[in-house]
Amino acid sequence: MTTIFSSMKGLNFNKVQRRASRLGLKKHFTCFFTKMTMKPSNNIWIRRQQCPCGDWKCYVKYEGDDQTSVSSQLIKNETTSTSSSSEAVFMPYVGQIFKTDEDAFEYYSNFARKNGFSIRKARSTESQNLGIYRRDFVCYRSGFNQPRKKANVEHPRDRKSVRCGCDAKLYLTKEIVNSVTQWYISQFSNVHNHELLEDDQVRLLPAYRKIQEADQERILLLSKAGFPVNRIVKVLELEKGVQPGQLPFIEKDVRNFVRTCKKSVQENDALLTEKRENDTLEFLEACKAMAERDADFVYDYTTDENSKVENISWSYADSVRAYTVFGDVVTFDTTYRSITYGLLLGVWFGIDNHGKPVFLGCALLQDESLNSFAWALQTFLRFMRGRCPQTVLTDIDSSLRDAIARELPDTKHVICSWHVHSKLSSWFMPSLGSQYEEFKAEFDMLCHLEGIEEFEHQWNHLVARFGLASDKHIALLFSYRTSWPLSYIRSYFLARSMTAEFYQSLDEFFKRILSGQTCLQLFFEQVWFAADLRNRSKEALQYMHTKTCLPIEENARSILTPYAFNALQHEIVQSMQYATTELANGSYLVRHYKKMEGEYLVIWISQDEQIHCSCKEFEHSGILCRHCLRVLTVKNYFEIPEKYILFRWRLESSLVALEDQNGQCNSDEYAQVFHSLAATLLTESLFTKERFNHVHRELTRLLEHVRNMPVSNEFASNMAANNISES
């Protein structure tokens, strides 16, 4: 299926090309429109950049945006090409040889840019035998402007010429040596009669101001969406992560480009709108075809008063099955929107027992209104057979917050901390300047405070210290305070879905489904492939070695996934540093043996084997905390009570079958052999320094050799995923 630009018929190409030529954009324009009519355009996805504060002039530049923007690869390629041209270039010299005249021009152009001027091609000389055998490249200020005949206009423009007779030049001559054509510098002069420009000025010369093709498409699409030129420039600066005025082109170039293309684009508005509608209808046909093939595939959509599709949502059988186990905590990510189709992308994720995202559903929404979000929530719940999640995580969005409050009144709403932290630099760095890093450090500490009173006290101190009392973004964060700081959400069940590792996995998922596409139908196919559990690699049952001699640890190792066991094991190890004091009612005060401040109350009800800690870690993550584990150890428990090993963290709840292996028992045997050998080796090597150095040297060599040995799949599945040592 072709895209919205592939059927742009009826363009008066010659007329527009002449206009482009007058603006100095002929080559630029010809390349663009040739590609526009020869191959499909990309479906461009960008981050939502409008700030949730509601001020349309306020935009968000996300920290690490060069990594999280799906279209950043195009930008990265462009940056790479620019940086490669800025590598060290030495002064040309007479006799220097190049394979082609274009190579010589590029070399001289790079030299010119590094030295504060630009160049242009002057005359060329040709003969019947050799063809063009001489090329003259000169400084952009070479020669003098020739007066032109003025048209019969009342007020002709009298532009001042930059040419001042500069004699800097490079002349090339072609020669054939051993039947191989090459070019050499026959004359060179680097004497200028004008001032050379600084680095931040030379980039503004017309020769170096280029609008890359990816930016051309963005500019046209944003222009069609009604963005004025100054806002288009702002969006591009935010997307590329550059300071204002640091793009490789200026606002004037954008205005000229838009003016050149505008008439032709306007002439095709009806065609483009029709093409978008056709693409959407084809997308619906793909959904219908999927439903015919798979009876468990579900989808729904809405139409406007003209029967045109507005919102679309869909989910798969695997997703519905996964929701029955991992639907307790759901992330609704609305980070991206398609500027090609003007649709907001919303994706539902859960977190599985291996700490990986599991796809639950997807929605394409016409806008970011309360009604659109409410429809998305209603549809998702219907797909999931009416079961509401315990907690839903989102970005900051007032319409989405209101929709969740209306449609999911019994569900806890949490603003993901990653979304908060990613906006801080955009919100506060301009006003705080050099104080920003100090502010960020204090803000991070404040986010992890456990008490609400302490949070609000420290918040007021932070606001006063940095003079942010009237800042609209500080006010916005405070208005959402019940949804993002740990002190308010510590009793909400999140299943470890706010870790950096989980959000890195989400980012990788988006990169898979939002790469450059030609249409919505291809996007639908990429989502299906990424969501299909059959395409997920099987989880290898990693070797999990014990760090203590506690039976509780040994028992948990046989039940939990490696991901959950590692989290619990960390708490078990830490629990050994805590002392307990039994109270009269049978509860316990648990305190770190070194830290006198900060004690936790653990309530123990022996009749029902219930245990509760004031830190709320189990309620928060589903993993018992170190304080409860310490009390269980004191109570001589050799196993964790069944109710405190959640089904969602168990090996048996895995969506994809684990690799078939008898591995844990074999791994234990291997570990015992190595531990015994290592202990003996350590004892023997400590007698003399010479022994120690020899053992260290040989072990290093042996380790390098083993790492380079091929690994059979059968043994790798048992052992390689998690090395016996944690080095």
PLY file of the C-alpha trace (Angstrom):
ply
format ascii 1.0
element vertex 727
property float x
property float y
property float z
element edge 726
property int vertex1
property int vertex2
end_header
0.00 0.00 0.00
1.35 3.37 -0.95
1.41 6.35 1.36
-0.09 9.77 1.53
2.54 11.29 -0.72
2.90 8.54 -3.29
-0.13 9.61 -5.34
0.50 13.34 -5.62
-0.69 13.73 -9.19
-1.27 16.91 -11.09
1.70 18.82 -9.68
2.80 21.65 -11.93
6.39 20.55 -11.41
8.04 22.85 -13.96
6.32 25.92 -12.62
7.22 25.17 -9.02
10.75 24.24 -10.04
11.22 27.66 -11.66
10.10 29.31 -8.42
12.54 27.13 -6.52
15.33 28.14 -8.87
14.71 31.82 -8.20
14.96 31.08 -4.46
18.21 29.16 -4.87
16.51 25.88 -3.99
16.34 24.23 -7.41
18.58 21.25 -6.67
17.18 20.96 -3.18
13.58 21.05 -4.40
14.10 18.76 -7.39
15.66 16.06 -5.19
12.82 16.33 -2.70
9.92 16.14 -5.12
11.59 13.45 -7.20
11.78 11.26 -4.12
8.30 12.24 -2.98
6.81 11.02 -6.26
9.14 8.04 -6.73
8.93 6.30 -3.35
6.55 6.16 -0.35
7.01 8.61 2.49
7.75 7.51 6.03
5.01 7.39 8.63
6.75 9.75 11.04
6.28 9.21 14.78
7.42 11.89 17.20
7.20 12.37 20.95
4.36 14.46 22.25
6.09 17.77 22.83
3.24 19.95 24.10
3.79 20.60 27.78
1.08 19.27 30.15
1.00 22.69 31.85
-1.47 23.77 29.13
0.54 26.69 27.74
0.70 26.16 23.96
3.99 28.07 23.82
5.58 25.64 26.25
7.33 22.60 24.82
9.05 19.67 26.48
12.49 18.49 25.44
13.00 15.08 27.01
16.27 14.09 28.65
18.00 11.54 26.42
15.70 12.45 23.54
18.33 11.42 20.99
17.80 7.84 22.19
14.06 7.79 22.79
12.81 9.41 19.63
11.98 6.76 17.10
12.91 9.06 14.23
16.24 9.84 15.89
18.11 7.41 13.66
17.52 9.77 10.75
18.78 12.65 12.85
21.76 10.60 14.03
22.71 9.83 10.44
22.51 13.50 9.57
24.65 14.45 12.57
27.18 11.79 11.67
27.56 13.14 8.17
28.01 16.64 9.53
30.59 15.57 12.08
32.53 13.59 9.51
32.92 16.72 7.45
34.34 18.53 10.47
37.26 16.15 10.94
40.77 17.56 10.68
41.39 18.86 7.14
44.85 20.13 6.21
45.55 23.03 3.90
45.49 21.98 0.22
48.79 22.20 -1.67
49.92 22.30 -5.29
50.39 18.77 -6.59
47.84 17.20 -4.23
45.99 14.41 -6.04
42.30 13.43 -5.93
40.42 10.63 -7.62
37.63 12.92 -8.85
36.94 16.63 -9.06
34.00 16.16 -6.64
36.39 14.71 -4.05
38.56 17.80 -4.44
35.57 20.13 -4.11
34.40 18.38 -0.93
37.90 18.54 0.53
38.26 22.25 -0.25
34.75 22.93 1.05
35.56 21.22 4.37
38.78 23.20 4.60
36.89 26.41 3.88
34.30 25.74 6.54
36.98 25.05 9.15
38.68 28.32 8.24
35.75 30.72 8.14
34.63 30.99 4.50
32.80 29.06 1.81
33.58 28.31 -1.83
31.78 28.06 -5.14
32.48 26.54 -8.51
33.73 29.05 -11.04
34.60 28.20 -14.66
35.50 24.85 -16.16
37.48 24.12 -19.33
36.94 21.17 -21.63
38.41 19.70 -24.79
37.14 17.22 -27.34
39.57 14.49 -26.24
39.67 14.91 -22.47
36.26 16.38 -21.83
36.39 18.71 -18.84
40.04 18.87 -17.88
40.13 21.94 -15.62
37.99 23.08 -12.70
38.25 26.40 -10.87
36.98 26.66 -7.28
37.02 30.12 -5.71
36.13 31.88 -2.46
32.47 32.84 -2.20
33.58 36.52 -2.19
35.64 36.17 -5.36
34.99 38.59 -8.24
32.59 41.50 -8.31
28.86 41.67 -8.75
27.83 42.52 -12.30
25.05 45.14 -12.51
21.85 43.74 -13.94
19.25 45.44 -16.02
16.56 46.59 -13.67
12.99 45.68 -14.47
10.45 48.45 -14.87
9.33 48.44 -11.28
8.70 51.39 -9.06
10.94 50.33 -6.15
13.55 47.79 -7.32
15.43 45.94 -4.60
19.05 47.02 -4.34
20.80 44.16 -2.53
24.33 44.66 -1.39
26.73 42.11 -2.86
29.14 40.11 -0.69
31.67 39.84 -3.51
34.78 41.90 -2.96
37.34 40.53 -5.44
38.90 37.95 -3.09
41.70 36.04 -4.81
41.57 32.82 -2.73
41.24 29.92 -5.15
42.01 26.31 -5.99
42.50 25.22 -9.62
42.30 21.55 -10.60
43.76 19.88 -13.67
42.93 16.42 -14.96
45.60 13.97 -16.06
45.68 10.33 -17.10
48.40 8.19 -15.54
48.67 4.53 -16.57
45.16 4.70 -18.03
43.81 5.98 -14.69
42.18 9.42 -14.53
43.10 11.66 -11.61
42.98 15.34 -10.69
45.75 17.39 -9.15
45.91 20.91 -7.75
47.71 23.11 -10.28
47.20 26.46 -8.50
46.27 27.32 -4.93
46.01 30.54 -2.97
44.68 31.06 0.53
45.05 34.84 0.62
41.79 36.60 1.44
41.08 40.33 1.35
38.22 40.09 3.82
37.68 38.98 7.40
37.20 35.26 7.98
34.23 34.18 10.05
34.08 32.46 13.41
32.66 28.94 13.75
29.20 30.05 14.91
29.00 32.48 11.97
30.35 30.38 9.13
27.60 27.80 9.53
25.09 30.50 8.54
26.62 30.97 5.09
24.21 29.81 2.35
26.62 27.08 1.21
26.34 25.33 4.58
22.64 25.85 5.26
20.96 22.66 4.10
17.52 21.25 4.87
17.89 17.49 4.88
15.19 15.37 3.29
13.89 14.03 6.61
13.45 17.64 7.78
11.76 18.60 4.50
9.02 16.06 5.14
8.59 17.20 8.74
8.42 20.85 7.70
5.71 20.17 5.13
3.69 17.99 7.48
3.89 20.49 10.34
3.03 23.30 7.94
-0.04 21.38 6.80
-1.03 20.90 10.44
-1.17 24.70 10.78
2.16 25.30 12.53
3.65 28.73 11.76
7.26 28.79 10.61
8.68 29.90 13.97
6.94 26.98 15.74
8.14 24.54 13.07
11.70 25.64 13.81
11.05 25.24 17.55
9.72 21.67 17.07
12.79 20.72 15.00
15.12 22.18 17.63
13.37 20.17 20.35
13.39 16.98 18.31
17.08 17.24 17.48
17.98 18.32 21.00
19.82 21.49 19.96
19.86 24.96 21.43
17.78 27.69 19.72
19.50 28.92 16.55
21.74 25.85 16.24
19.93 24.06 13.40
21.88 23.67 10.13
19.43 26.13 8.53
17.66 29.31 9.58
14.03 30.38 9.78
14.32 32.15 6.44
15.27 28.88 4.72
12.22 27.17 6.20
9.96 30.04 5.14
11.33 29.95 1.59
10.93 26.19 1.39
7.35 26.29 2.67
6.46 29.15 0.31
7.94 27.27 -2.62
6.00 24.10 -1.89
2.86 25.57 -0.39
0.86 26.15 -3.56
1.43 22.66 -4.86
0.64 21.13 -1.47
-2.55 23.17 -1.19
-3.63 22.01 -4.64
-3.34 18.43 -3.35
-4.99 18.83 0.06
-8.12 17.01 -1.02
-6.06 14.19 -2.48
-3.94 13.86 0.67
-7.02 13.82 2.91
-8.59 11.15 0.75
-5.38 9.13 0.88
-5.30 9.26 4.68
-8.92 8.12 4.81
-8.17 5.28 2.41
-5.20 4.19 4.52
-7.41 4.16 7.61
-10.06 2.09 5.82
-7.40 -0.35 4.67
-6.23 -0.56 8.27
-9.77 -1.52 9.30
-9.85 -4.13 6.56
-6.65 -5.59 7.99
-8.36 -5.79 11.40
-11.37 -7.53 9.87
-9.11 -10.02 8.07
-7.26 -10.72 11.32
-10.59 -11.31 13.13
-11.62 -13.81 10.45
-8.35 -15.72 10.87
-8.32 -15.52 14.67
-11.67 -15.61 16.47
-10.03 -14.31 19.67
-8.68 -11.15 18.03
-10.71 -8.13 19.17
-10.98 -4.61 17.77
-13.32 -1.64 17.82
-13.51 1.82 16.30
-15.58 5.01 16.29
-16.69 7.27 13.44
-17.69 10.92 13.26
-20.88 12.42 11.88
-19.50 11.99 8.34
-18.83 8.26 8.93
-15.07 8.84 8.92
-12.98 6.76 11.30
-11.85 8.63 14.43
-10.46 6.14 16.96
-9.31 2.53 16.58
-8.34 0.01 19.28
-7.36 -3.66 19.14
-5.89 -6.53 21.13
-4.88 -10.18 20.64
-5.72 -13.52 22.25
-2.22 -13.73 23.77
-2.73 -10.30 25.31
-6.07 -11.22 26.88
-4.51 -14.41 28.28
-1.53 -12.47 29.65
-3.87 -9.95 31.29
-5.45 -12.68 33.42
-2.07 -13.14 35.15
-0.29 -9.82 34.72
-3.20 -7.38 34.52
-2.80 -6.22 38.10
-0.51 -3.35 37.05
-0.91 -1.73 33.64
1.11 0.99 31.93
-0.76 3.13 29.40
1.93 4.80 27.31
0.83 7.79 25.21
4.29 9.12 24.41
4.14 9.03 20.61
1.96 10.48 17.90
2.00 10.15 14.12
2.32 13.53 12.44
1.67 11.83 9.11
-1.82 10.70 10.12
-2.44 13.08 13.02
-3.11 10.21 15.45
-2.05 9.71 19.06
-0.67 6.25 19.85
-1.67 4.64 23.14
-0.20 1.25 24.07
-1.16 -0.90 27.07
1.58 -2.92 28.75
1.82 -5.27 31.69
4.98 -6.52 33.38
5.53 -10.29 33.42
7.26 -12.54 35.95
10.62 -11.98 34.25
10.35 -8.17 34.53
9.68 -7.79 30.78
6.88 -5.77 29.15
3.95 -7.77 27.84
1.74 -6.16 25.19
-1.91 -5.90 26.22
-3.55 -3.62 23.66
-3.19 -0.64 21.36
-5.22 2.43 20.39
-4.94 5.13 17.74
-6.81 8.23 18.92
-7.91 11.28 16.97
-6.99 13.68 19.78
-6.01 13.94 23.43
-9.44 14.86 24.74
-11.29 13.43 27.73
-13.77 11.65 25.45
-11.04 9.97 23.38
-9.21 8.71 26.46
-12.48 7.59 28.07
-13.36 5.59 24.94
-9.90 3.98 24.95
-10.33 2.94 28.60
-13.84 1.59 28.08
-12.75 -0.41 25.03
-9.69 -1.84 26.77
-11.77 -3.01 29.73
-14.27 -4.63 27.37
-11.42 -6.45 25.59
-10.17 -7.67 28.99
-13.65 -8.94 29.94
-14.42 -6.20 32.43
-11.57 -6.83 34.87
-10.03 -3.58 36.13
-6.33 -3.31 36.99
-5.26 -2.49 40.53
-2.94 0.28 39.31
-2.50 2.15 36.04
0.65 4.14 35.24
0.60 7.06 32.79
2.28 10.33 31.87
1.09 13.67 33.24
-2.11 14.56 31.34
-5.16 16.24 32.83
-7.61 14.73 30.30
-6.24 11.24 30.88
-6.36 11.73 34.65
-10.02 12.76 34.46
-10.85 9.82 32.17
-9.24 7.32 34.57
-11.09 8.83 37.54
-14.37 8.45 35.63
-13.88 5.03 34.03
-11.66 3.33 36.64
-12.83 4.78 39.97
-11.40 1.87 42.00
-8.01 1.79 40.23
-5.00 3.60 41.65
-3.55 6.14 39.21
0.22 6.66 39.30
2.30 9.13 37.30
5.40 7.26 36.23
8.51 8.75 37.82
10.40 8.39 34.53
7.96 10.79 32.85
8.44 13.30 35.66
12.24 13.15 35.63
12.46 13.30 31.82
10.82 16.74 31.85
12.88 18.36 34.62
15.68 19.74 32.44
13.20 21.28 30.01
11.20 22.85 32.82
13.88 24.08 35.21
17.28 24.25 33.54
16.55 27.55 31.69
15.57 29.35 34.91
18.02 27.69 37.32
21.09 27.58 35.09
24.12 26.39 37.05
21.89 25.57 40.05
19.97 22.94 38.08
22.20 19.97 38.96
21.93 20.79 42.66
18.16 21.18 42.30
17.89 17.83 40.51
19.87 16.03 43.21
17.59 17.42 45.94
14.52 16.63 43.85
15.64 13.00 43.44
16.14 12.68 47.19
12.74 14.23 47.84
11.05 11.71 45.51
12.22 8.79 47.68
11.15 10.17 51.07
8.80 7.78 52.86
6.67 10.12 54.96
4.04 12.48 53.52
4.68 15.17 56.14
8.41 15.01 55.53
7.83 15.24 51.76
5.67 18.34 52.02
8.11 19.99 54.44
11.09 19.29 52.16
9.06 20.37 49.11
8.38 23.78 50.63
12.06 24.05 51.51
13.06 23.17 47.93
10.66 25.69 46.40
11.82 28.47 48.72
15.53 27.71 48.31
15.47 27.87 44.51
12.89 30.68 44.24
10.27 28.61 42.42
7.16 29.73 44.30
5.59 31.25 41.18
6.82 28.61 38.73
3.91 27.00 36.84
5.67 23.64 36.50
6.35 23.39 40.23
2.66 24.14 40.78
1.73 21.44 38.23
3.89 18.81 39.95
2.49 19.70 43.36
-1.08 19.42 42.07
-0.25 15.83 41.00
1.64 15.02 44.22
-0.73 12.22 45.26
0.27 10.29 42.12
4.06 10.32 41.83
6.22 10.69 45.01
6.99 7.46 46.89
5.57 8.89 50.10
2.07 8.97 48.54
2.18 5.82 46.40
4.22 3.45 48.63
1.10 1.38 49.40
0.07 1.12 45.72
0.92 -2.17 43.99
3.36 -1.47 41.12
5.04 -4.88 40.63
8.44 -3.22 40.04
7.13 -1.53 36.88
8.87 1.80 37.60
12.41 0.46 37.31
14.84 1.83 34.73
15.22 -1.66 33.23
11.48 -1.93 32.55
11.35 1.43 30.81
14.38 0.58 28.76
12.51 -2.52 27.59
9.50 -0.36 26.71
11.73 1.89 24.66
13.11 -1.11 22.78
9.54 -2.26 22.04
8.65 1.12 20.55
11.76 1.12 18.42
10.65 -2.21 16.95
7.15 -1.08 16.06
7.74 2.59 15.16
10.58 2.34 12.68
10.07 4.19 9.39
6.94 2.74 7.79
5.06 3.34 4.59
1.51 2.98 5.91
-0.76 2.17 8.84
-1.22 -1.39 7.64
2.51 -2.09 7.96
2.42 -0.55 11.43
-0.41 -2.95 12.31
1.67 -5.91 11.11
4.72 -4.79 13.12
2.62 -4.49 16.28
1.19 -7.98 15.68
4.65 -9.45 15.24
6.01 -7.76 18.38
2.96 -8.80 20.45
2.90 -12.45 19.31
4.26 -14.56 22.17
5.52 -17.12 19.66
8.09 -14.55 18.55
9.48 -14.07 22.06
12.62 -15.95 22.88
12.28 -18.64 25.51
13.47 -17.65 28.94
16.44 -19.74 29.97
16.18 -20.96 33.56
19.25 -19.19 34.83
21.45 -20.70 37.48
20.63 -18.97 40.75
23.24 -19.53 43.41
22.49 -18.93 47.06
24.30 -16.29 49.10
23.21 -17.35 52.58
22.63 -20.63 54.35
19.01 -19.76 55.10
16.46 -22.41 54.10
14.08 -19.59 53.11
16.45 -18.64 50.29
16.80 -22.23 49.08
13.04 -22.68 49.06
12.38 -19.44 47.14
14.98 -20.37 44.52
12.93 -23.39 43.45
9.68 -21.40 43.07
10.46 -17.92 41.74
11.73 -16.76 38.36
15.35 -15.55 38.35
14.10 -11.95 38.11
11.88 -12.24 41.20
14.39 -14.39 43.08
17.17 -11.84 42.58
14.94 -9.15 44.09
13.99 -11.36 47.04
17.56 -12.57 47.52
18.76 -8.98 47.87
16.23 -8.48 50.68
17.28 -11.76 52.34
20.95 -10.72 52.36
20.08 -7.28 53.73
17.82 -8.78 56.42
20.88 -10.23 58.16
21.96 -6.69 59.10
18.79 -5.98 61.10
18.05 -6.50 64.77
14.58 -7.23 66.13
12.85 -6.20 69.36
9.65 -8.05 70.26
6.80 -5.93 71.62
4.16 -6.94 74.13
1.48 -7.50 71.48
3.71 -9.91 69.53
4.79 -7.35 66.92
8.41 -6.42 66.28
10.49 -3.29 65.89
13.17 -3.89 63.29
16.22 -1.62 63.12
19.49 -1.67 61.17
22.35 -2.59 63.48
24.34 0.57 62.58
21.60 3.13 61.90
19.93 4.33 65.07
17.34 6.39 63.23
14.65 4.74 61.15
12.90 1.72 62.59
10.10 -0.33 61.09
7.11 -1.93 62.76
6.42 -5.50 61.67
3.03 -6.85 62.73
2.93 -10.62 63.09
-0.36 -12.53 63.43
0.57 -16.13 64.08
-2.92 -17.62 63.75
-3.21 -16.69 60.06
0.52 -16.44 59.38
0.02 -12.80 58.45
2.94 -10.40 58.40
2.84 -6.69 57.60
5.60 -4.10 57.61
5.32 -0.35 57.88
7.66 0.04 54.88
4.89 -1.38 52.59
7.40 -3.07 50.28
5.27 -6.20 49.78
2.20 -4.07 49.02
4.34 -2.05 46.59
6.25 -4.75 44.68
4.87 -8.13 45.71
8.28 -9.07 47.17
8.67 -9.48 50.94
10.88 -6.83 52.53
14.02 -7.44 54.59
12.20 -6.50 57.80
9.52 -9.19 57.38
12.14 -11.72 56.32
14.13 -10.97 59.46
11.09 -11.64 61.63
10.34 -14.89 59.77
13.91 -16.01 60.42
13.57 -15.17 64.11
10.34 -17.19 64.13
12.31 -20.16 62.74
10.49 -20.22 59.42
12.26 -22.36 56.83
9.87 -21.43 54.03
8.09 -18.23 53.11
4.33 -18.60 53.75
2.53 -19.51 50.51
0.44 -16.34 50.41
3.58 -14.19 50.26
4.93 -15.80 47.10
2.60 -14.25 44.52
1.59 -16.37 41.56
2.63 -13.54 39.21
6.29 -14.02 40.25
6.38 -17.81 40.05
8.03 -19.91 37.37
4.71 -21.58 36.57
3.11 -18.29 35.51
5.51 -17.79 32.57
3.75 -16.98 29.29
6.46 -18.65 27.22
7.64 -22.16 28.03
10.98 -22.21 29.79
13.90 -23.98 28.18
13.70 -27.69 29.00
16.54 -28.40 31.35
17.49 -30.37 34.42
19.81 -27.57 35.00
19.47 -26.46 38.56
20.61 -29.77 40.06
23.50 -30.08 37.62
24.39 -26.44 38.24
24.55 -27.06 41.97
26.98 -29.92 41.41
29.13 -27.76 39.14
29.09 -24.97 41.72
30.21 -27.27 44.53
33.11 -28.60 42.45
34.26 -25.10 41.55
33.87 -23.76 45.08
35.96 -26.61 46.49
38.64 -26.21 43.86
38.72 -22.42 44.26
39.03 -22.66 48.05
41.99 -25.05 47.76
43.62 -22.89 45.11
43.24 -19.77 47.25
44.80 -21.50 50.29
47.79 -22.74 48.31
48.39 -19.46 46.49
48.57 -17.34 49.65
51.79 -18.94 50.94
54.04 -16.69 48.82
53.65 -13.70 46.58
55.21 -15.65 43.70
52.53 -18.35 44.04
49.78 -15.73 44.10
51.10 -13.89 41.01
51.45 -17.18 39.12
47.89 -18.29 39.98
46.48 -14.87 39.11
48.29 -14.80 35.77
47.26 -18.34 34.80
43.65 -17.88 35.87
43.38 -14.68 33.84
44.73 -16.49 30.80
42.40 -19.46 31.41
39.37 -17.22 31.78
40.12 -15.47 28.48
40.53 -18.85 26.77
37.22 -20.18 28.15
35.33 -17.06 27.10
36.51 -17.58 23.52
35.46 -21.24 23.41
32.28 -22.11 21.43
29.26 -22.95 23.58
26.78 -25.72 22.76
23.11 -24.70 22.94
22.23 -27.40 25.46
24.87 -26.39 27.97
24.35 -22.67 27.31
20.70 -22.93 28.24
21.71 -24.37 31.60
24.63 -22.22 32.51
25.49 -19.23 30.35
22.60 -16.95 31.18
23.82 -16.27 34.65
27.47 -16.84 35.53
28.17 -18.68 38.75
30.10 -15.72 40.07
28.56 -12.24 39.98
31.64 -10.62 38.56
0 1
1 2
2 3
3 4
4 5
5 6
6 7
7 8
8 9
9 10
10 11
11 12
12 13
13 14
14 15
15 16
16 17
17 18
18 19
19 20
20 21
21 22
22 23
23 24
24 25
25 26
26 27
27 28
28 29
29 30
30 31
31 32
32 33
33 34
34 35
35 36
36 37
37 38
38 39
39 40
40 41
41 42
42 43
43 44
44 45
45 46
46 47
47 48
48 49
49 50
50 51
51 52
52 53
53 54
54 55
55 56
56 57
57 58
58 59
59 60
60 61
61 62
62 63
63 64
64 65
65 66
66 67
67 68
68 69
69 70
70 71
71 72
72 73
73 74
74 75
75 76
76 77
77 78
78 79
79 80
80 81
81 82
82 83
83 84
84 85
85 86
86 87
87 88
88 89
89 90
90 91
91 92
92 93
93 94
94 95
95 96
96 97
97 98
98 99
99 100
100 101
101 102
102 103
103 104
104 105
105 106
106 107
107 108
108 109
109 110
110 111
111 112
112 113
113 114
114 115
115 116
116 117
117 118
118 119
119 120
120 121
121 122
122 123
123 124
124 125
125 126
126 127
127 128
128 129
129 130
130 131
131 132
132 133
133 134
134 135
135 136
136 137
137 138
138 139
139 140
140 141
141 142
142 143
143 144
144 145
145 146
146 147
147 148
148 149
149 150
150 151
151 152
152 153
153 154
154 155
155 156
156 157
157 158
158 159
159 160
160 161
161 162
162 163
163 164
164 165
165 166
166 167
167 168
168 169
169 170
170 171
171 172
172 173
173 174
174 175
175 176
176 177
177 178
178 179
179 180
180 181
181 182
182 183
183 184
184 185
185 186
186 187
187 188
188 189
189 190
190 191
191 192
192 193
193 194
194 195
195 196
196 197
197 198
198 199
199 200
200 201
201 202
202 203
203 204
204 205
205 206
206 207
207 208
208 209
209 210
210 211
211 212
212 213
213 214
214 215
215 216
216 217
217 218
218 219
219 220
220 221
221 222
222 223
223 224
224 225
225 226
226 227
227 228
228 229
229 230
230 231
231 232
232 233
233 234
234 235
235 236
236 237
237 238
238 239
239 240
240 241
241 242
242 243
243 244
244 245
245 246
246 247
247 248
248 249
249 250
250 251
251 252
252 253
253 254
254 255
255 256
256 257
257 258
258 259
259 260
260 261
261 262
262 263
263 264
264 265
265 266
266 267
267 268
268 269
269 270
270 271
271 272
272 273
273 274
274 275
275 276
276 277
277 278
278 279
279 280
280 281
281 282
282 283
283 284
284 285
285 286
286 287
287 288
288 289
289 290
290 291
291 292
292 293
293 294
294 295
295 296
296 297
297 298
298 299
299 300
300 301
301 302
302 303
303 304
304 305
305 306
306 307
307 308
308 309
309 310
310 311
311 312
312 313
313 314
314 315
315 316
316 317
317 318
318 319
319 320
320 321
321 322
322 323
323 324
324 325
325 326
326 327
327 328
328 329
329 330
330 331
331 332
332 333
333 334
334 335
335 336
336 337
337 338
338 339
339 340
340 341
341 342
342 343
343 344
344 345
345 346
346 347
347 348
348 349
349 350
350 351
351 352
352 353
353 354
354 355
355 356
356 357
357 358
358 359
359 360
360 361
361 362
362 363
363 364
364 365
365 366
366 367
367 368
368 369
369 370
370 371
371 372
372 373
373 374
374 375
375 376
376 377
377 378
378 379
379 380
380 381
381 382
382 383
383 384
384 385
385 386
386 387
387 388
388 389
389 390
390 391
391 392
392 393
393 394
394 395
395 396
396 397
397 398
398 399
399 400
400 401
401 402
402 403
403 404
404 405
405 406
406 407
407 408
408 409
409 410
410 411
411 412
412 413
413 414
414 415
415 416
416 417
417 418
418 419
419 420
420 421
421 422
422 423
423 424
424 425
425 426
426 427
427 428
428 429
429 430
430 431
431 432
432 433
433 434
434 435
435 436
436 437
437 438
438 439
439 440
440 441
441 442
442 443
443 444
444 445
445 446
446 447
447 448
448 449
449 450
450 451
451 452
452 453
453 454
454 455
455 456
456 457
457 458
458 459
459 460
460 461
461 462
462 463
463 464
464 465
465 466
466 467
467 468
468 469
469 470
470 471
471 472
472 473
473 474
474 475
475 476
476 477
477 478
478 479
479 480
480 481
481 482
482 483
483 484
484 485
485 486
486 487
487 488
488 489
489 490
490 491
491 492
492 493
493 494
494 495
495 496
496 497
497 498
498 499
499 500
500 501
501 502
502 503
503 504
504 505
505 506
506 507
507 508
508 509
509 510
510 511
511 512
512 513
513 514
514 515
515 516
516 517
517 518
518 519
519 520
520 521
521 522
522 523
523 524
524 525
525 526
526 527
527 528
528 529
529 530
530 531
531 532
532 533
533 534
534 535
535 536
536 537
537 538
538 539
539 540
540 541
541 542
542 543
543 544
544 545
545 546
546 547
547 548
548 549
549 550
550 551
551 552
552 553
553 554
554 555
555 556
556 557
557 558
558 559
559 560
560 561
561 562
562 563
563 564
564 565
565 566
566 567
567 568
568 569
569 570
570 571
571 572
572 573
573 574
574 575
575 576
576 577
577 578
578 579
579 580
580 581
581 582
582 583
583 584
584 585
585 586
586 587
587 588
588 589
589 590
590 591
591 592
592 593
593 594
594 595
595 596
596 597
597 598
598 599
599 600
600 601
601 602
602 603
603 604
604 605
605 606
606 607
607 608
608 609
609 610
610 611
611 612
612 613
613 614
614 615
615 616
616 617
617 618
618 619
619 620
620 621
621 622
622 623
623 624
624 625
625 626
626 627
627 628
628 629
629 630
630 631
631 632
632 633
633 634
634 635
635 636
636 637
637 638
638 639
639 640
640 641
641 642
642 643
643 644
644 645
645 646
646 647
647 648
648 649
649 650
650 651
651 652
652 653
653 654
654 655
655 656
656 657
657 658
658 659
659 660
660 661
661 662
662 663
663 664
664 665
665 666
666 667
667 668
668 669
669 670
670 671
671 672
672 673
673 674
674 675
675 676
676 677
677 678
678 679
679 680
680 681
681 682
682 683
683 684
684 685
685 686
686 687
687 688
688 689
689 690
690 691
691 692
692 693
693 694
694 695
695 696
696 697
697 698
698 699
699 700
700 701
701 702
702 703
703 704
704 705
705 706
706 707
707 708
708 709
709 710
710 711
711 712
712 713
713 714
714 715
715 716
716 717
717 718
718 719
719 720
720 721
721 722
722 723
723 724
724 725
725 726
